[in-house]
Amino acid sequence: MASASTTPKTIECIPAEVDQEKVSPPSPHSIDGTKEIVTDEVTQLPISDSKDESRWVQFFALCCSIYVAGWNDGTLGPLLPRLQEVYHVNYAVVSIIFIVNCIGFVTGASGYLYLTDRFGYGWVVVLASLCVAVGNAIQASGAPFPAFVIGFFFAGMGGSTLDAGSNAFLASLNEDTSVKMGIMHAVYGVGAMCAPLVSTQFARLPHWSFVYIVHIGLAVLNAVVQLATFRLKSQNDCLAEIGQPPPEKTKESEAGVNKYKQIAKLRAVHLMAFAILTYVGLEVSIGGWIVTYINNERHGGSNSGYISSGYWGGLTVGRIALLWVNKKVGEWRVIFLYTVIVLGLELVVWLVPNLYSSAICVAFVGFFLGPIFPIVMNHAGTILPPELISGSIGWISSFGAAGAAAFPFIAGVIASGTNIGSLQPLVISMAALLLVIWAFVPRTRK
């Protein structure tokens, strides 16, 4: 990232009559697929303090959006036992929540490219925040189960748009975004970690659904932050405020080929989409069902909800603490290391019938699982054409939504036919599948 300097650079090599329009802006991506850090050496002009401040203000707004998405994802786990008690539904029926949430998530993520092209990034993120608030309002009412489940459609649609938008915007920056990506997704983990602490308390109260009033407040506050930061502008206009030119058009775009068709032809996009489908399914299956598993299989009692916070807390810490490992080993290779460690920890949770060892291992599962998602998002930003990053990440995120619904639903259906102990074999199988898929993802842009 080009940093602000307190001492302006002396302009000596460019005469006053140079036509600045003929000076080509630096490419955000190098030929070998790694991001180049943009400096002001091409134009020999100092970058102002205001632009540098704008970068951090925009980054703060992206973190706010991802925090809301994390809060929504982390709430459900401790509430599932209470939902079964209040609505008198079994594992399979309560798992319908994951399916409806998925439909909303896929709708939001897959429509992200169309909506931002038509209305602009600023409009989309504000409306997405309000969409989350609408879903939370339905849930807060404690409505009958069918209506309560419908709330997850709106919350999922808005949350997925915020998620895809934050990832796409950050991945589009002309700088090394690996650290910022890790920090932003750690903020997601903070939201997902704090939410169970709150929902565990509300799950014990007669008005358990009032936990979603907190969600409404966060969603509305986020809408205000997005409005104040991006002011209903397009993504290119927002990037121009920090001195970044619009991305170069691909040859297909210049020939009039639809962006969706271009994305559909990119093999790397589909491989990363299936990797994220598996990863998010793994992450949400653990986060959503681990409280029920600990309750039934390890007799954890009413405090089992705090194990969910330990899981999300580990995920948060891992995304920051392991940044140096990612750099040292290499982001493509390190995913294999983390996944193998997760496999070993899940075997301990499954085979060692001890409450305390299970709680510790679950926290470390989150710790090593956490960095994978931001690594994949950052990898997408380095190997995909810059103009197609936003749409590609929206497509990848929609697959993540499918995984977030399909695998937890499968876990619920299997548990209804057997018991919740079947969660661990399913989770281990998903981790192994992730290893296989990631082996085929290209390392660099071809």
N, C-alpha and C positions, 0 to 999 in steps of 0.2 A: 504494500500500500504506500502511496506517495504521502510522505509525512510533511506537515507544515514546518517551515524553517523560520527561525527568528531573525536570521540575517538574509535579506534578499540576494539572489544571485545576480552578478554583474553580466549584463548583456553586451557581448563584444563581437560575437561571430555572425550575428544576423543583422544586416543593414535595415534601416527603417523602411526601405521601399519593398522589402520582401513580401510577396503575396502570401499571407498566412493560410489562405484557403488551399494552397498547393502543397502545404506540409501535411503529409499523410499521418493520421493518428496511429499510435502503436497498436499492434494486434493483441487482443486479450489472451490469445493462446499461441503457444509456440508450435513448431512443426512436430515436435516429438510428443505432443499431447499434454505437456505440463504448462501451467499458467505462468505467464511472465508478469512480473511486478511492474506496474506502470509508473514511470517517473516523468519529470518534466524536462528531460534532457533533449527530447526531440524538438520542442519549441523553444527551449531555453528560457521559459517563463516560470516564475515562482508560483506555486499553488497557494492560494490565499488561506488564511486561518478559517474564514467562514465556510469554505468548501470542506475543509477537514472536519469542522464541527458538524456540518450537515451529514457527513458520512456516519458519524457516531449517533446523531439523532435518529437517522433512518435505521441504523442497526438496533437501537433501543426499541423502536417501534416494531421491528421484525421480531424481537425477543418477546415483546408483549403479546403478539399474536400467537407465537409458539407456546407461550406460557398458558394461555387460555386453552389451546388444543391439548396440552399435557394435563391440565386440571380436569378437563372433561374425561380424558382417557383413564385417569387414576381414580375416579370417584366410584365406579361401579363395583369393583371387587368386594369391598366390605359390605356393600348393600345387598349383594346377591342372596345371602341367607335370609335377610329380612324381607326381601321381595318374595321369596318362596313362601315365607310364613304368612305374609299379609295377603297375597293373591292366591295362595293354595295351589301352586304350580310346581311341577317337577323340573328336573334338570333340562329336559328337552324343550319344554315350553318356555322356560325363562331364557333359554338360549336364543329364542326368536329375537330378543333384543339385539343380539349381535348381527343377525341377518338384516333387520331394518336399519340399523346403524350403518351397515355396509352399503345398502342401497343408497342412502343419503350421501355417504362418503364417496362412492363411485360417481354419483350424479355431480357432486361438487368438483371433484378432481378432474374428471374427464371433460367437464364444461369450462374449466379454468381458462384454457387458451382462447376459446371463442369469446368468453365474457370480457377478458382483458383486452383483446383486440378490438372489440366493439365499444366497450364503455370506459376502458382505462383502468389501470391497477388501483388507483385511489378510490374510485367508486366501488370496485369489487370487494376490497377488504373491509370497507365500512359496512356494506350490505351483508357481507358474510358474518360480521360480528353481530349484527342485529338478528340475523337468521339463527345464530346460536342462542341468543336471548329468547327468541320465540319458542324454540324447542325446550329450553330450560323452564319457561313459564308453564308450558303444558305439564312438564314433569313435577314442578313445584306444587301444582294443584292437587296432587295425589289422586288423579283421575283413575277410573277403571282401567284394568290392565291393557286392553286394546288401545285406548287413547294414550295411556302412559307410554306405550311402546312407540306410538307415532311421533312423540316428542324426540325420540332418538333419530328419526329421519332428518328433521330440521337441524338438530344439533350436529349430526354427522355431516350434513351437506355444508353447513357453515364452517365447521371445524376443519374439514378437508380442504376447503378453499383457502383458509388461513394458513394451513400447513403447507400446501403446494405453493402458495404465493410467497411465503417467507423463504422457503428453500430455493425457489426459482429466482427470486430477486437477488438473494445473496450469491447464488452460483453464477449469476450473470456479471458480477463485478470483475473489473480488470485488475485483479490483485490475487495474491495467495490467500484463499479464503479458508484454508484448513483449520486455522486456529479459531476464526470467527464461527465457522460451522460447528466446531466442537463446543464452543461457549454457548451458542444459540440452542443447541440440542441439550446442553446441560440445563439450560433454563426450562426447556420442556420437561426434563426430569424433575426439576424443582416443583413445577406445577403438579406433576403426577405423584410426587412424594408428599406434598402438603395436602392434596385432596383426600387421601385415605385417612389422614389424621382427623380431618373434619367430618368425613362421612362415617367413620367409626363411632364418633360421638353421637351423631344424629341417628344412626341405626338403632340406638338404644332408646330413643325418645318416641312418644306417641305420634308426634308430627314429624316423622322421619323424612318426608318429602321436602321439608323446608330447607334441606341442605342445598336444593337447587336455587333458592333465593340468592345464596352466595354466588352461584354461577351467573345469575342474571346481572348482578352488580359488576362482576368481572368483565362480562361480555360488553356491557354498555360502556364501561370505562375504557375498554380496548377500542371501541368504535370512536370514542372521542380522541384517543391518542392517534389513531390512524388518520382521522379527519384533519387534525392539527398538523400532522407530519407531512402527509402526502397530498393534502388539499385537493382530492378528487382528480389528480393528474394522471397521465399515462406513465408507464414504467420508464419509457425513454426520456420523458420530460423530467422525471424524478432523478434519473441518472445524470442528465445534463446539468442538474443543479450541483452535482459533485464533480463536474468536469469530465464526465465520461461520454464519449460519442456513442451513437446508436450502433448496434452490431452490424457487421457486414452481411449483406444478403447472400444466400447461397445461389449457385447457378440455377437451380430449380426454381427458386423464388423469383429470380429475374425473368425466368421463362413463364411465370404465371402458375406454377404448380402449387397446389394447396399444401399448407404446412402439415396438416394431418396426414396427407399421403406421403410426404417426405419422412415424417416420423415413423410411419408404418413400415418403411423400407429399411430402417436402421436396426440391424441385428443386435447391436449392443444395447439398445433401449429395451428390447424385449427380454434379453438375458437379465439385465438389471431389474426389470419389472418382476420377473419370476423370483429373483433373489430376494427382493423386498417383500413380495407376497409371502414367501416362506418366513423371512425374518420377522415381519410384523405379526404374522400368525403366531409365531413362537413367543414373541414379546407379550402380546395381548393374552394369549392362552395362559401364560404363567401369571401375569398381573391380574387377570380376571378370575381365575379359578384357584389360585394358591391358598387363599383364605379358607375356602371350602375344603380343600385338600387337607390343610393343617388341622382344621376343626375335626374332620371325620377320621382321618388316618393317624394323626398325632395327638388328638384330644387337646388342642390348644386353647379351647374356651373362648370367651368373649373378647379377649385381647389379641386374638389371631390377626385382627385387622392391621395391627402394627407391623406384622411381618410383611404385609403388602407395602407399607411405607419404607421398610428396610430394603425391599427389592427395588423400588423406584429411587430410593436414595442412593443405592449402589450404582444404579444406572446413571444417575446424575454425576456422581463423583468420578466414575470411570471415564466419562466423556471429557473431563478436564485432566484428570491425573494421568491418563494414558496417552495424552497427546505426544509426549516425547517418545513413547514406544512406537507410535504410528510413524513418526519421522525416522526413527532409527531403523526399524525393520522394513518400512515401506508400506503404504496404505493398502496396496493390493494383496501383499503377502500376509500382512498382520491379521487379516480376517480369518485365515485358516487357523492361526494360533489361538485367537479368541474363541472360535467355535469349538475347537478341540477341548479347550479348558472348560467351556460350558457343558460339553458332553460329560466330562468327568465329574463335574459338580452335580449334575442332574442324576447321575448314577448313584452318588452318595445319598441324595435326597430320597431316591426310590428304595435303595437297598438297606439303608441304615435306619431302623425304626426309633429314632430319637428326636424329640422336639427341638432341642437346642442346636444339634448339628444341622437339622433341616433349616432352621431359621438363619443360621450363619451362612450355610451354603446358598440359600436363596438370595441373600444379600450380595454374595460374590458372583452369583449368576448374573444379577443385574449389572454389577461392576464390569464384567467382561463382555456382556452383551451390549451394553450401552454405546460404545464407540462405533459399532458396525453401521448403524443408520446414517450418521453424519459422514462417515467415510464414503458410503455409496453415493450420497448426494454430492459430495465434493468430487468424487471420481466422475460422476456424470458431467459436472461442469468442465472437466479437463479433456474428456474424450469425445464430447458431442459438439456439433457445429454451434457456435454462439447464438445464432438466430433461432435455433430450435430448442435451446435449453429450457425455456419456460414451458413450452408445450410438452416436451419430453418428460420433465419432472412431474407435470400434471398427470401424464399417462402412467408413469411409474408409481406415483402416489395412489392412483385409482386401483392398481393391483395390490398395493399395500392394504387398502381398505377391504379388498376381497379376502385377503389373508386374515385380516383382523376379525372378519365375520365367519369365514368358512371354518377355520381351525378351532376357534373356541366353540362354535356350534357343534362340530364333530365331536369335540371333547365332551360336551353336554349330552349328546345323543348316546355316545358310548357309555358314559357314566350312568345313564338311565337304565341301560341294559345290563350293566355289570355293577361297578361302583366308581367313585371318584379316584380310586387308586390307579385307574387306567390312564390318568393324566400324564404320569411320568413316561411310560413307554411311548406315548404319542409325541411328547415334547422331544425326547431323544431322537425319534425318527425324523422329526422336522429339522433338528440341528444337523443331522447327517445329510439330509437332502440339501440344506443350504451349502454345505461343503462341496457337493457335487456340482451344483449350479454355478457357484462362484468360480470354479476352475475353468469355465468356458467364457467368462467375461473378459474382454480384451483389456490389456494393460494400458495401451496408448491409443490415441486417435489414429485411424488408418486413412 
